[in-house]
Amino acid sequence: MSNLPARVCAVLGPTNTGKTHYAIERMLAHRTGVIGLPLRLLAREVYDKIVALRGPSVVALVTGEERIVPPRAAYWVCTVEAMPQGIGADFVAIDEVQLCADPERGHVFTDRLLHMRGSHETLFLGAETMRSVIAQLVPKAEFMRRERFSQLSYTGPKKTSRMPARSAIVGFSVENVYAIAELLRRQKGGAAVVMGALSPRTRNAQVEMYQNGDVEYLVATDAIGMGLNLDVNHVAFSSLTKFDGRKMRHLMPNELSQIAGRAGRHTNNGTFGVTGEAPPLEPEVVEAIENHRFTPIKKLQWRNNRLEFGTLDTLLASLSAPSGEPILSRSRDADDHRTLQALSQIPEIAARVRDPAAVRLLWDVCQIPDFRQVSFNEHNSIVEQIFEFLHQDGQIGQGWLQDRVARIDKPVGDIDALSKRLAYIRTWTYVAQRKGWVQDENYWREETRAVEDRLSDALHGALTQRFVDRRTSVLMRRLKQKESLVAEVNDKGEVTVEGQFAGKLTGFRFQLDPKATGEEAKTLRSAALQALQPQFKLMSDRFYNAPDTEFDFTEQGGLMWGEYAVGKLVAGGDALSPIVEPFVDEEAGAEVAEKLRRRLSHFINRKIEAAFEPLIALKKDEAVTGLARGVAFRLVESLGVIPRSVIADDVKSLDQDARGLLRKHGIRFGQFTIFQHLMLKPAPTRLRLVLWSLQEGLGEFPESPPAGLVTIPAVIDAPKGYYPRAGYRLAGERAIRIDMLERLADMLRGVDTRGGFEATGDMLSITGMTLDQFADLMGGLGYGAEKGERPKVKAVEAAPAKTAEAEVVAPEGDAVAESEAEVVGETTAEATPEPAVSEAAPVEETSVEPTEAPAEVPAEMEVFYTFRWVPKKRPAEQSRPRNAGPKGKAHGQSQGQPRGQGKKSDHKGKPRTNKPAPKKEKPIDPDNPFAALMALKNKS
């Protein structure tokens, strides 16, 4: 075939035999040399090694998209496709020579095998399967077999979640690689990603993460099998099939061996197996891989390299020429050949290509690789435009190229978007490397390289963000090294361990970052809590010495330290003695928990003593004895407010001295409620509702009403007993504060509740209601309201009266009214205010008679209500005749009707002169709000 002017040696053997390292040593032993490698990534790796040994001034790197050629270049590191022809180097090496049988690129490797020679030495590096074909094609070649440095053994199937550290999992599609990497992120803290489509810069950054231990796993395509040297202990196949550009096919044993051989670095033994949906390997395949025995390659891919550029037809014919050798099989049409065929069918292109120079130019342009892999037609369109520029102008248009590069220069977006832009920029990087194709070649080489670097960095960041939980990987490495971890908590409570965000410290409980799941969450929490133990002790000291002003309780019984929940109240022996349950992580220790419990107990006890000081004083007053002490006990038990109906009998039995003892403690005896007036202030009310809710065992505590409101809307689904503890009484659709209700009761004592009365301005004023709202309130208190209309009488001109609002802020503290008119001789503590002028209580207008009669104006109408007491009937009363009143009473007299409510009359309206027969004393009707008052009246 070809003359061998110097030594030609085929260095063959399995992976991990040091073949590439041997070739580098041999090349550096010569004055000049060229080495061809199968991948751009591997070329960059070898280039960096030689630069480290000889310096950058004598080492060149030439790939399809990268060209670094110093003036004194002596050693050329290239991809096989980019190896320079005819430079007369002393040494030539071709790595992974078994790719001569590859359907896509095999013809290029076969061409270098047949025609590339060093003037002193030529090496072919590859698998033992190439021995026979090299012997046939290069008869004078020597053979050197190198044995593997370590053993390779099969471990069978293994779940991804149980994959050992320092493993590489191989997928054969981008989607598969991403899915595996995502699974490893959730379960193992993350993985580095290596694919042939990555730029060297992105790939190196990903590999660096794996090599330095930031992540323990690598997910890669079969590109990992092409000489990349990594610290991998185990290789797992997630699939045994791949798409070869035409169809899905099973991987051959020698292809599996090439990838599996990446396990075990130098003298360290390695293992391989399967994972995911990949079936177990057949025993004969396992045996072949472990012993490196495979079927020899019998045919190589070949394409004629003696091309004829006279016309398009002659070029196409030469590309399709047969080899004439049985061992050399003509390869299927490569991408450049297919592109040439497509463009030759375009009339405009065919018209331009009329001379050999144009044919050669078209062929050069057709060799632009389809990096984007979007569609064959779109790639052909780009090639067509570039050819038209070069043929017509001699160079690609500056503005046209600038526009396309600018569209790509956007280092933002997700992984898919960045990967597509990287693939696009590779086209223009390739174009910029071709001599004479662009104006100012140095500028465009630097510009496209800079864009690629920016996109590469952005893609590395996106891959890391999506597939690596850096904090977990860092923590796992530090825990593995058994080093002490450093935790920090900033002023926002954010916890970082070794600089990695772990979660948030809310008080004395650590809340793990919700993004952490599975094994990652366990590792992160363990590391964080281990590092937080000193922090818990420091915080507990500061907590114990904090003033009460830094603490508070919530309306749901929670205990707060600033914005942090640090505990909760639970029911104790009685309402005034709740128990504190601190919120502390178990890892903080019992000492910290006890310190929190004591400090919170001190706080809540002082809060109770301050808020319920009058009530506690009543409880401790030994001068209050007898029946008065029983009433005091019931009042303390009810936290200062109790409906009168609950203890009506006890109150009725109190003499004036006993009442006086209780009044000294601020007890007010209202018609509806017995209460300690200081207990109606907002602070005691808020705390009373919490303590009462604890004792009642409520799941959700009702909230305290807004401070100062006379009436509030009815609370939906309010628990039984809520309103008295809130300081209100429900009446209709609203509830009225009990002290203001007692003032209203005082006003109602002097009106005719049976004959009917209208609301006065004072009644509306103290309730802060409109007339319609007041009617609903009175309905809730047992009164019927009859609505009517009448002509409105203008009021005397005076200062305008304030309109009653739906909600009015009432006075607090000592301004709370006292209503104690339930016994003869008792008077109201406060004087009745002057009636307010309002629509409900009009005043006649006096006017001067006009000299002329004015025109008649339609009278303006006003709405008014007439209120009457309507007692509720008991079930037994439902069967009595309509003209029969309650037992022992005449018709028209209601049991419990307040005193002074009009004359008694029979059913004809005539006054009665006879007195009712003596009757037995009946129990107080709880449905009648004036029952207590009426009982005393009847007694008197």
Buried (B, 14 or more C-beta within 10 A) or exposed (E): EEEEEEEBBBBBBBBBBBBBEBBBEBBBEBEBBBBBBBBBBBBBBBBBBBBEEEEBEBBBBBBBBBBBEEEEBBBBBBBBBBBBEEEEBBBBBBBBBBBBBBBBBBBBBBBBBBEBBBBBBBBBBBBBBBBEBBEBBBEEBEBEEBEBBBEBBBEEEBEBEEBEEBBBBBBBBBEBBBBBBBBBBBBBBBBBBBBBBBBBBBBBBBBEBBBEBBBBBBBBBBBBBBBBBBBBBBBBBBBBEBEEEEEEEEBBBBBBBBBBBBBBBEEBBBBBBBBBEBEEBEEEBBEBBBEBBBEEBEBBBBBBBEBBBEBBEBBBEBBEEEBEEEBBBBBBBBBBBBBBBBBBEEEEBBEBBEEBEBBBBBBBBBBBBBBBBEEEEEBBEBBBBBBBBBBEEEBBBEEEBEEBBEEBBBBEBEBEBBBBBBBBBBBBBBBBBBEEBBBEBEEBBEBBBEBBBBBBBBBBBBBBEBBBBBBBBBBBBBBEEEEEBEBBBEEEBBBBBBEBBBBBBBBBBBBBBEEBBBBBBEBBBBBBBBBBBEBBBEBBEEBBEBEEEEBEBBBBBBBBBEEBBBBBBEBBEEBBEBBBBBBBBEBBBEEBBEBBBEBBBBBBBEBBEEBBEBBBEBBEBEEBEEBBBBBBEBBBBBBBBBBBBBBBEBBBBBEEEBBEBBBEBBBBBBBBBBBBBBBBBBBBBBBBBBBBBBBBEBEEBBEBBEEEBBBBEBBEEBBEBBBBBBBBBBBBEBBBBBBBBBBBBBBBBEBBBBEBBBBBBBBBBBBBBBBEBBBBBBBBBBBBBEEEEEEBEEBEEEEEEEEBEEBBEBEEEEEBBBBBBBBEEBEBBEEEEEBBBBBBBBEEEEEEEEEEEEEEEEEEEBBBBBBBBBBEEEEEBEEEEEEEBBEEBBBBBBBBBBBEBBEBBEEEEEEEEEEEEEEEEBEBBEEBBBBBBBBBBBEE
